[in-house]
């Protein structure tokens, strides 16, 4: 049973939080301790950390499968690119349609963390059946645990198939908590570098396809739909339309939220005529991608391009002004850091903030948010807002004795002068463990 608010001191809160997570057993560096990422996954036990010390890695056509509770990260703020091989042009065709990374379970643990890694999808010069399910494919319908992707990029590259390779495909059950921070998920383009006369290309892929039944939060992330493919026709027809762009995100997370995210819809595919007798190509474009968001939305933007010649991208804001906690960068052990909030003006009520060990869900009709902080503790009042409407407070230095790569969350509680309580947006952060 979880309690939403309690009132011990911050020191007691920190003591409780330190007992919530298992300590990492060992750190496995690649290639110093294991020659490949595949070998490191095989050698690791639940709770271990795998550290990527190079900037580039290549994996095999079977991709990576992660079914253990591991932390996979680089050193400090460095990035590592994990490349799925391109499909060789051979006869007969050798298909390679598996994801670059599949996440299928937590093993005997409860947390998987990926940080500062880029996965590409692998280019394919041939049509594939079926197309690749995703660059990163997460299937956790019956699991229990937490999945954290921070600074993770997944770029779809498979062409020559309709919806050939979304950046992320995620299915999670009610007992899985998912957090995406500072990530980028991009669907494969339907366009080919070898476009020629008479060719009809393919539909762009979605940036991310998410079906999350449990707690879900995406912060400061970018979702990009793949461009729609082109079409050309001969003098005698048929007269083909350009193909549709992929959606930036197809996201179903009724108990979750996205904040400060960018949604970039896949651009429509163009059509090309071979002579003046052919139809007007400006009327033969495909459609722009169209995202579907079944979740709470805070201060996001959506960029799309209408079909037709000479169109420029248009941007609209989604629920502007709803965010009241600025993004919190990763914290370092022993270093205090500021947190910036947007509280109520003193004449309109009071704003408190709470701090806890993770995210949980609670649907409260009529309130501003759906998320609250698990194992949460009331920390104190937020100072009155300054001229810009924002206030800053100092967060104490995280202690050395932290568990392996924990994720924490803060949230505001606004109590107005009429006694109405509103939940503000949640901001999350991690602590970099030496």
C-alpha positions in Angstrom: 0.0 0.0 0.0 1.4 3.4 -1.0 0.9 6.6 0.9 0.9 9.8 -1.1 2.1 12.2 1.5 4.0 11.9 4.7 5.9 14.4 6.7 9.3 13.2 8.1 12.4 15.3 7.6 14.3 15.2 4.3 17.1 13.3 6.0 14.6 10.5 7.0 13.3 10.6 3.4 16.7 10.0 2.0 17.3 7.1 4.4 14.1 5.4 3.3 14.9 6.0 -0.4 18.3 4.4 0.0 16.7 1.1 0.9 14.4 1.0 -2.2 16.9 -0.3 -4.8 19.5 -3.0 -5.0 23.1 -2.1 -5.1 25.0 -2.9 -8.4 27.0 -6.1 -8.1 29.7 -5.4 -10.6 30.6 -3.2 -13.6 31.5 -4.8 -16.9 33.3 -2.6 -19.4 33.2 -3.3 -23.1 35.6 -4.1 -24.6 38.0 -4.2 -21.6 36.2 -7.0 -19.7 34.0 -8.5 -22.4 34.8 -8.1 -26.2 31.3 -7.4 -27.3 28.0 -6.1 -26.0 26.4 -9.5 -26.7 29.1 -11.1 -24.5 28.6 -8.6 -21.8 24.8 -9.2 -21.7 25.5 -13.0 -21.4 28.0 -12.6 -18.6 26.1 -10.1 -16.6 23.9 -10.9 -13.6 20.8 -9.0 -12.5 21.8 -5.7 -11.0 25.1 -5.3 -12.9 26.2 -2.3 -14.8 27.5 -2.5 -18.4 29.7 0.4 -19.3 30.4 1.2 -23.0 33.8 2.8 -23.2 34.1 3.2 -27.0 32.1 5.6 -29.2 31.1 3.0 -31.8 30.0 -0.6 -31.7 28.6 -3.0 -34.3 26.2 -5.8 -33.5 25.1 -8.9 -35.5 22.0 -9.4 -37.6 20.2 -11.0 -34.7 20.4 -7.8 -32.7 20.6 -7.6 -28.9 18.2 -9.1 -26.5 17.9 -7.8 -23.0 16.0 -9.9 -20.4 17.9 -8.9 -17.2 17.8 -6.0 -14.8 20.9 -4.1 -16.0 22.2 -0.6 -16.4 23.7 0.0 -19.8 25.5 3.3 -20.0 28.6 5.2 -21.3 31.3 6.9 -19.2 30.1 10.2 -18.0 28.3 12.3 -20.6 29.9 10.5 -23.6 27.7 8.8 -26.2 28.0 5.4 -27.9 26.5 4.5 -31.3 25.4 0.8 -31.7 25.1 0.0 -35.4 22.9 -2.7 -36.7 24.5 -4.0 -40.0 23.1 -3.0 -43.4 21.5 -5.7 -45.4 24.0 -6.9 -48.0 23.0 -6.9 -51.6 23.1 -10.6 -52.3 21.3 -13.2 -54.3 19.3 -14.8 -52.9 18.3 -12.0 -50.6 19.4 -12.5 -47.0 16.7 -10.8 -44.8 17.7 -9.1 -41.5 14.5 -7.9 -40.0 15.0 -8.2 -36.3 15.2 -5.1 -34.0 18.6 -3.7 -33.0 17.4 -4.1 -29.4 14.7 -6.3 -27.9 13.7 -5.9 -24.2 11.7 -8.8 -23.0 12.0 -9.0 -19.2 13.7 -7.9 -16.0 15.1 -11.3 -15.0 14.9 -11.6 -11.2 15.3 -7.8 -10.8 13.0 -4.8 -11.3 14.9 -2.1 -13.3 16.4 -1.7 -16.7 18.3 1.6 -17.5 19.8 2.7 -20.8 21.7 5.9 -21.0 23.4 7.9 -23.8 23.3 5.4 -26.5 22.2 5.6 -30.2 20.8 2.7 -32.0 20.4 2.7 -35.8 18.1 0.4 -37.7 20.3 -0.9 -40.5 19.7 0.1 -44.1 18.0 -2.5 -46.4 18.2 -2.2 -50.1 15.5 -4.9 -50.6 11.8 -5.2 -49.7 11.4 -7.3 -46.6 8.4 -9.3 -45.4 7.6 -8.8 -42.7 9.2 -5.4 -42.1 11.4 -4.8 -39.0 9.2 -4.3 -35.9 11.3 -1.4 -34.6 14.8 -0.3 -33.8 14.0 -0.8 -30.1 11.2 -3.3 -29.4 10.0 -3.5 -25.8 7.5 -6.2 -24.9 6.8 -6.3 -21.2 3.0 -7.0 -21.0 3.3 -9.2 -17.8 6.4 -7.9 -16.2 6.9 -6.0 -12.9 9.5 -3.3 -12.8 10.8 0.0 -14.1 12.3 0.9 -17.5 14.3 4.1 -17.8 15.6 5.3 -21.2 17.6 8.5 -20.8 19.5 10.1 -23.7 18.6 7.2 -26.0 18.2 7.7 -29.7 16.7 5.1 -32.0 16.8 5.9 -35.7 14.9 3.8 -38.2 16.8 3.2 -41.4 15.0 0.3 -43.1 13.5 1.4 -46.5 11.7 -0.5 -49.2 8.8 -1.6 -46.9 5.6 0.2 -45.8 6.0 1.3 -42.2 9.3 -0.5 -42.3 10.9 0.4 -39.0 9.6 2.7 -36.2 12.2 4.0 -33.8 10.4 2.6 -30.7 7.7 0.0 -30.3 6.7 -0.4 -26.6 4.0 -2.5 -24.9 4.0 -2.5 -21.1 1.5 -3.9 -18.6 0.0 -2.2 -15.5 3.0 -3.2 -13.3 5.7 -1.6 -15.4 6.7 2.0 -15.0 8.3 3.6 -18.0 10.3 6.8 -18.1 11.8 8.4 -21.3 14.0 11.4 -20.8 15.9 13.4 -23.5 15.4 10.7 -26.1 14.8 10.7 -29.8 12.8 8.1 -31.7 12.7 8.4 -35.5 10.8 6.2 -37.9 12.4 5.1 -41.2 11.8 7.1 -44.3 9.8 5.5 -47.1 12.1 7.1 -49.6 14.9 5.4 -51.5 18.3 6.8 -52.5 17.8 5.0 -55.8 14.5 6.6 -56.8 13.9 6.3 -60.6 11.4 6.7 -63.3 8.2 4.7 -62.9 9.0 3.8 -59.3 6.5 3.9 -56.4 8.1 4.1 -53.0 6.8 3.3 -49.5 5.0 4.9 -46.5 7.1 6.4 -43.8 7.3 4.7 -40.4 6.0 6.1 -37.1 8.6 7.6 -34.7 7.2 5.7 -31.7 4.3 3.3 -31.1 3.6 3.0 -27.4 0.8 1.1 -25.5 1.5 1.6 -21.8 -1.1 0.4 -19.3 0.9 1.5 -16.2 2.7 4.7 -15.2 4.4 6.4 -18.1 6.3 9.7 -18.4 8.2 11.2 -21.4 10.2 14.4 -20.9 12.1 16.6 -23.3 12.1 13.9 -26.0 11.7 14.1 -29.7 9.4 11.9 -31.8 9.9 12.1 -35.6 7.8 10.3 -38.3 9.6 9.0 -41.4 9.1 10.9 -44.7 6.6 9.4 -47.1 7.9 7.9 -50.3 7.7 9.4 -53.8 5.8 8.2 -56.9 6.4 8.8 -60.6 4.2 7.9 -63.6 4.6 7.4 -67.3 2.9 9.4 -70.0 0.2 6.8 -70.3 -0.4 6.3 -66.6 -1.3 5.0 -64.1 -1.0 8.2 -62.2 0.2 7.4 -58.7 -0.1 9.4 -55.5 2.8 10.1 -53.3 3.0 8.0 -50.1 2.0 9.1 -46.6 4.5 10.2 -44.0 4.7 8.4 -40.7 3.2 9.7 -37.4 5.5 11.2 -34.9 4.0 9.1 -32.2 1.1 6.7 -31.7 1.0 6.9 -27.9 -1.6 5.3 -25.6 -0.8 5.9 -22.0 -4.0 6.7 -20.1 -2.1 6.9 -16.8 0.8 8.8 -18.0 2.0 12.2 -19.4 4.4 13.8 -21.9 6.0 17.1 -21.2 8.2 19.5 -23.2 8.3 17.0 -26.1 8.6 17.7 -29.8 6.4 15.8 -32.3 7.6 16.1 -35.9 5.2 14.4 -38.3 6.6 12.6 -41.4 6.4 14.8 -44.5 4.1 13.8 -47.4 5.6 12.0 -50.3 5.7 13.9 -53.6 4.5 12.7 -57.0 6.4 13.4 -60.3 5.0 13.7 -63.8 7.0 12.7 -66.9 5.3 15.1 -69.3 2.9 18.1 -69.5 0.0 15.7 -70.3 0.3 14.1 -66.9 -1.9 15.3 -64.0 -0.8 18.2 -61.8 1.7 16.7 -59.4 0.9 19.3 -56.7 -2.5 17.6 -56.2 -0.9 14.1 -56.0 1.0 14.3 -52.7 0.6 11.8 -49.9 -0.7 12.8 -46.4 1.4 14.2 -43.5 1.8 11.9 -40.5 -0.8 12.3 -37.8 0.0 11.5 -34.2 -2.5 10.1 -31.7 -1.9 10.9 -28.1 -4.0 9.3 -25.4 -2.3 10.7 -22.4 -1.7 14.0 -20.5 0.2 16.6 -22.5 2.2 19.5 -21.0 3.9 22.1 -23.1 4.7 20.1 -26.2 4.9 21.2 -29.9 3.7 19.5 -33.1 5.3 20.2 -36.5 3.6 19.1 -39.7 3.7 19.8 -43.4 0.6 20.0 -45.5 0.6 18.1 -48.9 1.2 20.1 -52.0 4.0 22.0 -53.8 5.9 24.7 -51.9 4.5 23.9 -48.5 6.5 25.0 -45.4 6.5 23.2 -42.0 3.9 24.5 -39.6 4.2 24.3 -35.8 1.4 24.3 -33.2 1.7 24.3 -29.4 0.0 21.5 -27.4 -1.4 22.6 -24.0 1.1 25.5 -23.5 1.6 26.8 -20.0 0.7 23.5 -18.3 4.2 22.7 -17.2 5.3 24.0 -13.8 8.6 22.2 -13.2 11.6 22.8 -15.5 13.6 19.8 -16.7 16.1 18.6 -14.1 19.5 17.4 -15.5 21.2 14.4 -14.0 22.6 15.1 -10.6 26.1 14.3 -9.4 26.9 12.7 -6.1 28.0 15.3 -3.5 27.0 18.4 -5.6 23.9 20.5 -4.7 21.8 21.7 -7.7 18.9 24.0 -8.3 15.3 23.1 -9.2 13.1 25.7 -10.8 9.3 25.7 -10.2 6.4 27.8 -11.2 4.3 28.3 -8.0 1.0 30.0 -7.5 1.2 33.8 -6.6 0.9 34.3 -2.9 -2.5 36.0 -3.3 -3.9 32.9 -5.1 -2.8 30.2 -2.7 0.2 28.1 -1.7 2.5 25.7 -3.5 4.3 22.8 -1.9 6.7 20.4 -3.4 7.1 16.7 -2.8 10.0 14.4 -3.5 10.1 10.6 -3.9 11.7 7.6 -5.4 9.7 7.1 -8.6 6.5 7.6 -10.5 3.1 6.0 -9.9 -0.3 6.7 -11.3 -3.5 8.1 -10.0 -6.5 9.3 -12.1 -8.1 12.3 -10.4 -10.9 13.8 -12.6 -10.9 17.6 -12.7 -7.3 18.0 -11.5 -4.4 19.2 -13.5 -2.4 16.0 -13.6 -2.5 12.3 -13.4 0.9 11.5 -11.9 2.1 11.6 -8.3 5.3 10.6 -6.7 5.7 7.2 -5.1 7.1 6.9 -1.6 6.7 10.6 -1.5 7.6 13.1 1.3 6.4 16.7 1.7 9.5 18.8 1.6 8.2 22.4 2.0 6.7 25.5 0.5 7.9 27.0 -2.8 9.0 30.6 -2.4 6.7 33.2 -4.0 7.3 33.5 -7.8 9.7 36.2 -9.1 9.0 38.6 -11.9 9.0 35.9 -14.5 6.6 33.7 -12.5 9.3 31.1 -11.6 11.1 30.4 -8.4 14.3 28.5 -7.7 15.2 26.4 -4.7 18.4 24.5 -3.9 18.3 20.7 -3.8 20.8 19.2 -1.3 23.8 17.3 -2.5 23.0 13.6 -3.1 24.9 11.4 -0.8 27.6 9.0 -1.9 25.8 5.9 -0.6 23.1 5.9 -3.3 21.9 2.7 -5.0 22.8 2.0 -8.5 21.5 4.7 -10.9 18.2 5.6 -9.1 15.6 7.7 -10.7 13.7 10.2 -8.5 10.8 12.6 -9.1 9.5 15.9 -7.8 6.0 17.3 -8.1 4.1 20.4 -7.1 0.9 20.6 -5.1 -1.1 23.8 -5.7 -3.6 24.7 -3.0 -5.7 27.7 -4.1 -7.5 30.1 -1.8 -10.8 28.3 -2.3 -9.2 25.1 -0.9 -9.0 23.3 -4.3 -5.9 21.1 -4.8 -4.2 20.7 -8.1 -1.4 18.3 -9.0 1.4 19.9 -11.1 3.5 18.2 -13.7 6.1 15.7 -12.6 9.8 16.3 -13.2 12.2 13.4 -12.9 16.0 13.1 -12.6 18.7 10.5 -12.0 21.8 10.6 -9.9 25.1 9.8 -11.6 26.9 7.2 -9.5 30.7 7.2 -9.6 
